[in-house]
Amino acid sequence: MRATLLMIGLGAFVTTLDNTIVAAGAPSLARELGLDLPALQWVSIGYMLPFAGLLPVAGTLVDRWGQAATLRAGLLAFGAGAAAGGFATTAWLVISARVLQGAAAAFLVPALLSLLRTDLDTRRRAVGATVWTACLAVALALGPTLGGVLSEYLGWGWIFFVNLPFVAAMLVLVRRVALADRDPAAGRPAVLSMLVVTSVMVLTTAAVVEQSAMLGAAGVAFAIWFVLRERRARVRLVPKALTGTRVFTGALTVQLLWGLGVSGVFFFTPLLHQESLGLGPLLAGSPLVVVAVAVVAATPLVPWAVPRWGPHRTVAAGLATVAAGLLAIAAVNHVPEIPPRIPGLILIGAGSALTTPLTSYALEIVAERHAGTASGLLTASRELSSALGVALIGAVLSVVRTARLDEGAPAALADGYTAGLLTAAALQLAGAFLALRLLNPRSSSRSDKRGAPFLTSR
């Protein structure tokens, strides 16, 4: 049991760490390799898009290949990406390394989560889930600060090399963990649909980053192809039972809006702190720890709030609080100091904690046979929203900064960041409105029947 829990914890930590550790080291990386803003965005997005695109089919492939083969291959690929990224000397090598890591993480996550089912009994399964969640939170909290420490004292390459000890430890643990054999009878994955939807993600994100109408049109064309193919496909990437569930699709939409706003702001905050406030990588990333601490502190309020307000009002209140935090930071962004920003960061963290019923409620209203697919889609939605958030907020920041530079404004980057904050706040308010409409347990007959236990069991 201990080896399984350690394996699960290390995997949750390292795959989440790579979502956040790059932010504080990105400015150092940009200076040394001469990266412009779009290239810097792709360093982050390169990890998220393959992660999101491969997740919907990765679970099925884990069953077909077996846990041992998947974990070993995934860990070796993840480690190879980390080594390549650390030694990279050009933008494309760094981005390619990130893509390899993201693809590997897409297979590692479902393989590790399957250990909860195959290696632990019912009582210990809850312990394993707690370990997984706790390690996610720790990685989110430590990522920006750890990235800052490594970049400032050892060099930006160490934001990649730091993964290698975790990979080595997990490769040793693979031998000690009871691993399920491959299942030749496992369902066929919808590989072509996965490739099409991944193309949609890449083209749409590239259209935003590069501000290209041609790429956007190509993304729309692939999206239409995906919809038409799903309607006729014998093996669907997204089961019809899920697309027909209003609450589930609503949860995906609201989660996408949350990530669109918050993830982009988080990526560019250390950049602003370094370029506009003159802070080093360590101090530039440290304020984001406040957000993670606020998430942990506010999470105990969720079981109290849901039975009283319902999941829809709880999530809407959380998104409105996040919007208030973003607006609070925008209001003081002209002040070249960190302390005035702290209240806004606390509000963002506390509000984000109140959005956690999105996942639990969405999973509770779907049929048990679709629980694995639904979980994968929710995780994929989170990664996709992070990628699109970096692209969107970066585009807003870039457009406003360019306009202000043309006007001769001395604080062009800060003005662009303020515009990004306002855009993110608007997305959160839109999400709050949709949460009230789409997550209401009375919004569908199915939710009506299954929503009551959710409201009374917490």
C-alpha positions as CSV (number, residue, x, y, z in Angstrom):
1,M,0.0,0.0,0.0
2,R,2.8,2.5,0.9
3,A,4.5,2.0,-2.4
4,T,1.2,2.6,-4.3
5,L,0.4,5.7,-2.3
6,L,4.0,7.0,-2.8
7,M,3.7,6.3,-6.6
8,I,0.4,8.1,-6.8
9,G,1.6,11.1,-4.8
10,L,4.8,11.5,-6.8
11,G,2.9,11.3,-10.1
12,A,0.3,13.8,-9.1
13,F,3.0,16.2,-7.9
14,V,5.3,16.1,-10.9
15,T,2.6,16.2,-13.6
16,T,0.9,19.2,-11.9
17,L,4.3,20.9,-11.2
18,D,5.0,21.1,-14.9
19,N,1.9,23.2,-15.4
20,T,3.1,25.9,-13.0
21,I,6.9,25.8,-12.6
22,V,7.6,27.4,-16.0
23,A,5.8,30.7,-15.2
24,A,8.5,32.2,-12.9
25,G,11.4,30.9,-15.0
26,A,9.9,32.0,-18.3
27,P,11.4,35.5,-18.3
28,S,14.9,34.1,-17.7
29,L,14.4,31.6,-20.4
30,A,13.1,34.3,-22.8
31,R,16.2,36.5,-22.2
32,E,18.7,33.7,-22.7
33,L,17.2,32.2,-25.8
34,G,15.9,35.5,-27.2
35,L,12.2,34.4,-27.2
36,D,9.4,36.8,-28.1
37,L,6.1,36.7,-26.3
38,P,4.3,34.2,-28.7
39,A,7.2,31.8,-28.4
40,L,7.2,32.1,-24.6
41,Q,3.5,31.3,-24.6
42,W,4.1,28.2,-26.6
43,V,6.6,27.0,-24.0
44,S,3.6,26.8,-21.5
45,I,1.0,25.8,-24.1
46,G,3.2,23.0,-25.5
47,Y,2.7,21.0,-22.3
48,M,-1.0,21.6,-21.9
49,L,-2.4,20.9,-25.4
50,P,-1.1,17.3,-25.9
51,F,-2.1,16.6,-22.3
52,A,-5.6,17.7,-23.1
53,G,-5.8,16.1,-26.5
54,L,-4.7,12.7,-25.6
55,L,-6.5,12.3,-22.3
56,P,-9.9,11.2,-23.7
57,V,-8.4,8.1,-25.2
58,A,-5.5,7.5,-22.8
59,G,-7.6,5.6,-20.3
60,T,-8.7,3.0,-22.9
61,L,-5.1,2.6,-24.1
62,V,-3.9,2.0,-20.6
63,D,-6.3,-0.9,-20.3
64,R,-5.1,-2.3,-23.6
65,W,-1.4,-1.9,-22.9
66,G,-1.4,-2.7,-19.2
67,Q,-0.3,-0.5,-16.3
68,A,3.4,-1.6,-16.2
69,A,4.1,-0.9,-19.9
70,T,2.2,2.4,-19.8
71,L,3.9,3.7,-16.7
72,R,7.4,2.7,-17.8
73,A,6.9,4.2,-21.3
74,G,5.3,7.3,-19.9
75,L,8.0,7.9,-17.3
76,L,10.8,7.4,-19.8
77,A,9.2,9.8,-22.3
78,F,8.5,12.3,-19.5
79,G,12.1,12.1,-18.3
80,A,13.4,12.4,-21.9
81,G,11.4,15.5,-22.4
82,A,12.7,17.0,-19.1
83,A,16.4,16.3,-20.1
84,A,15.9,17.6,-23.6
85,G,14.2,20.8,-22.3
86,G,17.0,21.4,-19.8
87,F,19.7,21.2,-22.5
88,A,17.8,23.0,-25.2
89,T,19.4,25.9,-26.9
90,T,16.5,27.0,-29.2
91,A,12.9,27.8,-28.8
92,W,11.7,24.9,-30.9
93,L,13.7,22.4,-28.9
94,V,12.2,23.7,-25.6
95,I,8.7,23.6,-27.1
96,S,9.2,20.1,-28.5
97,A,10.4,18.9,-25.1
98,R,7.3,20.3,-23.5
99,V,5.1,18.6,-26.1
100,L,6.8,15.3,-25.3
101,Q,6.2,15.8,-21.5
102,G,2.6,16.8,-22.0
103,A,1.9,13.7,-24.2
104,A,3.6,11.5,-21.6
105,A,1.6,13.1,-18.7
106,A,-1.6,12.3,-20.6
107,F,-0.9,8.6,-20.2
108,L,0.7,8.8,-16.8
109,V,-2.3,10.4,-15.1
110,P,-5.0,7.7,-16.0
111,A,-2.4,4.9,-15.4
112,L,-1.7,6.3,-11.9
113,L,-5.4,6.8,-11.1
114,S,-6.1,3.3,-12.2
115,L,-3.9,2.1,-9.3
116,L,-6.6,3.4,-6.9
117,R,-8.9,0.8,-8.4
118,T,-6.6,-2.1,-8.8
119,D,-4.2,-1.9,-5.9
120,L,-6.3,-0.5,-3.0
121,D,-9.5,-1.7,-1.3
122,T,-12.5,0.6,-0.7
123,R,-11.2,2.1,2.5
124,R,-7.7,2.7,1.3
125,R,-9.0,4.1,-2.0
126,A,-10.3,7.2,-0.1
127,V,-6.8,7.6,1.4
128,G,-5.3,7.4,-2.1
129,A,-7.7,10.0,-3.5
130,T,-6.8,12.3,-0.6
131,V,-3.0,11.8,-1.3
132,W,-3.6,12.6,-5.0
133,T,-5.6,15.8,-4.2
134,A,-3.1,17.0,-1.6
135,C,-0.1,16.5,-3.9
136,L,-1.9,18.5,-6.6
137,A,-2.4,21.3,-4.2
138,V,1.2,21.3,-3.0
139,A,2.5,21.3,-6.6
140,L,0.2,24.3,-7.4
141,A,1.5,26.1,-4.4
142,L,5.2,25.3,-4.8
143,G,5.4,25.5,-8.6
144,P,5.9,29.3,-9.1
145,T,8.3,29.6,-6.1
146,L,10.3,26.5,-7.0
147,G,10.6,27.8,-10.5
148,G,11.8,31.1,-9.3
149,V,14.4,29.6,-6.9
150,L,15.8,27.2,-9.6
151,S,15.9,29.9,-12.2
152,E,17.6,32.5,-10.0
153,Y,20.2,30.3,-8.4
154,L,20.8,27.4,-10.8
155,G,19.5,28.6,-14.2
156,W,16.3,28.1,-16.1
157,G,17.3,24.6,-17.3
158,W,16.7,23.3,-13.8
159,I,13.0,23.9,-14.1
160,F,13.2,20.8,-16.4
161,F,16.0,18.9,-14.7
162,V,14.1,19.0,-11.4
163,N,11.7,16.4,-12.8
164,L,14.4,13.7,-13.2
165,P,14.7,12.6,-9.6
166,F,10.9,12.1,-9.5
167,V,11.0,10.1,-12.7
168,A,13.9,7.9,-11.3
169,A,12.1,7.3,-8.0
170,M,8.8,6.3,-9.8
171,L,10.7,3.9,-12.2
172,V,12.0,2.1,-9.1
173,L,8.6,2.0,-7.5
174,V,7.0,0.5,-10.6
175,R,8.6,-2.8,-9.7
176,R,7.1,-2.8,-6.2
177,V,3.6,-1.9,-7.1
178,A,1.1,-4.6,-8.1
179,L,0.2,-3.9,-11.7
180,A,-2.8,-5.1,-13.6
181,D,-2.1,-7.0,-16.8
182,R,-3.2,-5.7,-20.2
183,D,-6.7,-6.3,-21.2
184,P,-7.0,-7.3,-24.9
185,A,-10.8,-7.1,-24.6
186,A,-10.7,-3.4,-23.7
187,G,-12.7,-1.1,-26.0
188,R,-11.2,0.4,-29.2
189,P,-10.1,4.0,-28.7
190,A,-11.5,6.6,-31.0
191,V,-8.0,7.5,-32.3
192,L,-9.1,9.4,-35.4
193,S,-11.6,11.5,-33.5
194,M,-8.9,12.2,-30.9
195,L,-6.5,13.4,-33.7
196,V,-9.2,15.6,-35.2
197,V,-10.2,17.2,-31.9
198,T,-6.5,17.7,-31.0
199,S,-6.1,19.5,-34.3
200,V,-9.0,21.8,-33.4
201,M,-7.3,22.6,-30.1
202,V,-3.9,23.3,-31.7
203,L,-5.3,25.4,-34.6
204,T,-7.6,27.4,-32.3
205,T,-4.9,28.1,-29.8
206,A,-2.4,29.0,-32.6
207,A,-5.0,31.4,-34.1
208,V,-5.2,33.3,-30.8
209,V,-1.5,33.3,-30.1
210,E,-0.5,34.3,-33.7
211,Q,-3.7,36.4,-34.2
212,S,-4.3,34.6,-37.5
213,A,-7.7,34.4,-39.2
214,M,-6.5,31.7,-41.5
215,L,-5.6,29.4,-38.6
216,G,-8.9,30.2,-36.9
217,A,-10.8,29.2,-40.1
218,A,-8.9,26.0,-40.2
219,G,-9.8,25.3,-36.6
220,V,-13.5,25.9,-37.3
221,A,-13.3,23.5,-40.3
222,F,-11.8,20.8,-38.2
223,A,-14.3,21.4,-35.4
224,I,-17.2,20.9,-38.0
225,W,-15.5,17.7,-39.2
226,F,-15.3,16.5,-35.6
227,V,-19.0,17.1,-34.9
228,L,-20.1,15.4,-38.1
229,R,-17.8,12.5,-37.5
230,E,-19.0,12.0,-33.9
231,R,-22.6,11.9,-35.1
232,R,-21.8,8.9,-37.5
233,A,-19.0,7.2,-35.6
234,R,-19.5,3.7,-34.2
235,V,-16.9,4.4,-31.5
236,R,-17.5,7.9,-30.2
237,L,-14.8,10.0,-28.4
238,V,-17.6,11.6,-26.3
239,P,-20.6,9.3,-25.5
240,K,-23.9,10.7,-26.5
241,A,-25.1,10.2,-22.9
242,L,-22.7,12.8,-21.8
243,T,-23.3,15.4,-24.5
244,G,-27.0,15.1,-23.8
245,T,-26.6,15.9,-20.1
246,R,-27.1,19.6,-19.6
247,V,-25.4,19.7,-16.2
248,F,-22.3,17.9,-17.5
249,T,-21.8,20.0,-20.6
250,G,-22.5,23.1,-18.4
251,A,-19.7,22.0,-16.0
252,L,-17.3,21.7,-18.9
253,T,-18.2,25.1,-20.2
254,V,-18.0,26.8,-16.8
255,Q,-14.6,25.1,-16.1
256,L,-13.4,26.3,-19.5
257,L,-14.3,29.9,-18.6
258,W,-12.6,29.7,-15.2
259,G,-9.4,28.4,-16.8
260,L,-9.5,30.9,-19.6
261,G,-9.3,33.8,-17.1
262,V,-7.2,32.5,-14.3
263,S,-4.5,30.5,-16.1
264,G,-3.5,33.2,-18.4
265,V,-3.2,35.8,-15.6
266,F,-1.1,33.4,-13.5
267,F,1.3,32.8,-16.4
268,F,1.9,36.5,-17.0
269,T,2.0,37.6,-13.4
270,P,5.7,36.6,-12.7
271,L,6.6,38.3,-16.1
272,L,5.0,41.5,-15.0
273,H,6.7,41.3,-11.5
274,Q,10.1,40.9,-13.1
275,E,9.8,43.3,-16.0
276,S,7.7,46.1,-14.4
277,L,8.6,45.8,-10.7
278,G,12.2,44.8,-11.2
279,L,11.9,41.6,-9.0
280,G,14.1,38.5,-9.4
281,P,12.5,35.2,-10.4
282,L,12.1,34.1,-6.8
283,L,10.3,37.1,-5.5
284,A,8.3,37.4,-8.8
285,G,6.7,34.0,-8.4
286,S,6.3,33.9,-4.6
287,P,3.1,36.0,-4.4
288,L,1.2,33.3,-6.2
289,V,1.7,31.0,-3.2
290,V,-0.9,33.3,-1.5
291,V,-3.5,32.0,-4.0
292,A,-2.7,28.3,-3.2
293,V,-2.8,29.0,0.5
294,A,-6.2,30.7,0.1
295,V,-7.5,27.7,-1.8
296,V,-6.4,25.3,1.0
297,A,-7.9,27.7,3.7
298,A,-11.3,28.1,1.9
299,T,-11.8,24.5,0.8
300,P,-13.3,23.4,4.2
301,L,-16.1,25.9,3.4
302,V,-17.3,23.9,0.4
303,P,-19.0,21.1,2.3
304,W,-20.8,23.7,4.4
305,A,-21.9,25.8,1.4
306,V,-23.1,23.2,-1.0
307,P,-26.0,21.8,1.1
308,R,-27.2,25.4,1.9
309,W,-26.7,27.1,-1.5
310,G,-26.6,24.2,-3.9
311,P,-23.7,23.5,-6.3
312,H,-24.8,26.1,-8.8
313,R,-24.9,29.0,-6.4
314,T,-21.7,27.8,-4.7
315,V,-19.8,27.7,-8.0
316,A,-21.3,31.0,-9.1
317,A,-20.3,32.7,-5.8
318,G,-16.8,31.3,-6.3
319,L,-16.5,32.7,-9.8
320,A,-17.8,36.1,-8.7
321,T,-15.2,36.1,-5.9
322,V,-12.5,35.3,-8.4
323,A,-13.7,38.2,-10.6
324,A,-13.6,40.5,-7.6
325,G,-10.0,39.5,-6.9
326,L,-9.0,40.2,-10.5
327,L,-10.7,43.6,-10.5
328,A,-9.0,44.4,-7.1
329,I,-5.6,43.7,-8.7
330,A,-6.4,45.7,-11.8
331,A,-7.3,48.6,-9.5
332,V,-3.9,48.7,-7.9
333,N,-1.8,47.6,-10.8
334,H,-0.4,51.1,-11.3
335,V,1.2,50.8,-7.8
336,P,4.7,49.3,-8.3
337,E,4.5,47.2,-5.1
338,I,3.4,43.7,-4.2
339,P,1.5,44.2,-0.9
340,P,-1.5,46.1,-2.5
341,R,-2.0,43.0,-4.7
342,I,-2.3,40.5,-1.9
343,P,-6.0,41.0,-1.0
344,G,-6.9,40.4,-4.7
345,L,-4.8,37.2,-4.8
346,I,-6.5,36.0,-1.6
347,L,-9.9,36.5,-3.2
348,I,-8.8,34.6,-6.4
349,G,-7.7,31.6,-4.3
350,A,-10.8,31.6,-2.0
351,G,-13.1,31.9,-5.0
352,S,-11.4,29.1,-6.9
353,A,-11.9,26.8,-3.9
354,L,-15.6,27.3,-4.1
355,T,-15.6,26.1,-7.8
356,T,-14.5,22.6,-6.8
357,P,-18.1,21.3,-6.8
358,L,-17.9,21.6,-10.6
359,T,-16.0,18.3,-10.8
360,S,-17.8,16.3,-8.0
361,Y,-21.3,17.3,-9.1
362,A,-20.6,16.7,-12.8
363,L,-19.3,13.2,-12.0
364,E,-22.2,12.4,-9.7
365,I,-24.9,13.1,-12.3
366,V,-23.4,10.8,-15.0
367,A,-24.0,7.1,-15.2
368,E,-21.3,5.0,-13.5
369,R,-20.3,3.3,-16.8
370,H,-19.3,6.7,-18.1
371,A,-17.5,7.9,-15.0
372,G,-14.0,7.2,-16.4
373,T,-14.7,9.0,-19.7
374,A,-16.3,11.9,-17.8
375,S,-13.4,12.3,-15.5
376,G,-11.0,12.3,-18.5
377,L,-13.0,15.0,-20.3
378,L,-13.1,17.2,-17.2
379,T,-9.3,16.9,-16.8
380,A,-8.9,17.5,-20.5
381,S,-11.1,20.6,-20.3
382,R,-9.0,22.0,-17.4
383,E,-5.8,21.6,-19.4
384,L,-7.4,23.0,-22.6
385,S,-8.7,26.0,-20.7
386,S,-5.2,26.6,-19.3
387,A,-3.7,26.6,-22.8
388,L,-6.4,28.8,-24.2
389,G,-6.1,31.1,-21.2
390,V,-2.4,31.7,-21.8
391,A,-3.1,32.3,-25.5
392,L,-6.1,34.7,-24.9
393,I,-4.7,36.8,-22.1
394,G,-1.4,36.9,-23.9
395,A,-3.1,38.2,-27.1
396,V,-5.0,40.9,-25.1
397,L,-1.7,41.9,-23.3
398,S,0.2,42.0,-26.6
399,V,-2.4,44.1,-28.4
400,V,-2.7,46.7,-25.6
401,R,1.0,46.8,-25.0
402,T,1.7,47.4,-28.7
403,A,-0.9,50.2,-28.8
404,R,0.5,51.8,-25.7
405,L,4.1,51.6,-27.0
406,D,3.0,53.3,-30.2
407,E,1.6,56.1,-28.0
408,G,4.9,56.4,-26.1
409,A,3.4,55.1,-22.8
410,P,6.2,54.2,-20.3
411,A,4.2,51.4,-18.6
412,A,2.9,49.6,-21.7
413,L,3.4,46.1,-20.2
414,A,1.5,47.0,-17.1
415,D,-1.3,48.5,-19.1
416,G,-1.5,45.3,-21.1
417,Y,-1.6,43.2,-17.9
418,T,-4.4,45.4,-16.6
419,A,-6.4,44.8,-19.8
420,G,-5.8,41.0,-19.3
421,L,-7.1,41.2,-15.7
422,L,-10.3,43.0,-16.9
423,T,-10.8,40.4,-19.6
424,A,-10.3,37.5,-17.1
425,A,-12.8,39.1,-14.7
426,A,-15.4,39.4,-17.5
427,L,-14.9,35.7,-18.2
428,Q,-15.4,34.8,-14.6
429,L,-18.7,36.8,-14.4
430,A,-19.9,35.0,-17.6
431,G,-19.1,31.7,-15.9
432,A,-21.0,32.7,-12.8
433,F,-24.1,33.5,-14.9
434,L,-23.9,30.2,-16.7
435,A,-23.3,28.3,-13.5
436,L,-26.6,29.6,-12.1
437,R,-28.4,28.6,-15.4
438,L,-26.7,25.3,-16.3
439,L,-25.7,23.7,-13.0
440,N,-29.0,24.1,-11.3
441,P,-30.1,20.7,-10.1
442,R,-33.6,21.4,-11.5
443,S,-32.3,22.2,-15.0
444,S,-33.0,18.7,-16.3
445,S,-35.1,15.8,-15.2
446,R,-32.0,13.7,-14.7
447,S,-30.3,16.3,-12.5
448,D,-33.6,16.6,-10.6
449,K,-33.5,12.9,-9.7
450,R,-29.8,12.7,-8.8
451,G,-29.2,16.2,-7.5
452,A,-31.0,15.8,-4.2
453,P,-28.5,13.3,-2.6
454,F,-25.7,15.6,-3.6
455,L,-27.3,18.5,-1.7
456,T,-28.0,16.6,1.4
457,S,-25.0,14.3,1.7
458,R,-22.4,17.0,2.4
